[in-house]
């Protein structure tokens, strides 16, 4: 799995960070998403998919083509 974030789309809701703090963080100054792990371990895949699905701005995309 590869994870991509579009910081220009991010609205700073923080749901991704709450769901998968090992994969996502937020910038202190504006809350925009920061990708910590672009290729998370298999055990994190379900929660990363959920984070992408619930992102209100659609700023997170996931590819299974690692």
N, C-alpha and C positions, 0 to 999 in steps of 0.2 A: 504494500500500500504506500502511495505517495500522497502527501497532503500539501495543498497549496492555499495560500490566503491572498486576498486582494485587499490591501490596506486602504485603497481608495474607496472601496465599497463599505468598509467596516463602519458601523455606527456606535461602537463602543458599549454594546449591551452587556458583554462579559459572560454570557451564557456558556460560551466555549471554555472559558477559564474555569468556571465552576464545575463543568462536567469533566474536563480533561486537563487538569493543571500541569501534568507532565508534558503535555503537547503544546498548550497555548498559554500565553501570558498577555498582559496589556501594558502599553507604554504608560509611564507615570503621568506624563504631561497632558495626555488627551484620551487615554483609554483605548486607543487603537490596538487591535490584535497584533501580537508578535508570535511567530511560529518558533517553538523551541525544538521540535522534533519533526522533521519532514518525512521520516520513515519510521513511524512508531511500531513497537513490537506487536505481534499478532494479538496478544491479550487486550490491547487497547483499541483494536479495530472497531468493535461494536460501539464504544462510547465516542470515538472520533466520528463515526458515521452519524451518530445521533447529534453531535455538536454541529456538524455540517447541515443536517436536516432542520435543526431548530434555529439556526442563525437567521435573525430577522432581515439581515441585509444581503444574504446569499454570498457572503464574503469568503466562505470556506468551500473548497472543492476537494474531492477525493478521487484518486485513480487507483484501480486495482492492478494496473500495469506497472509493477515495480521494476 
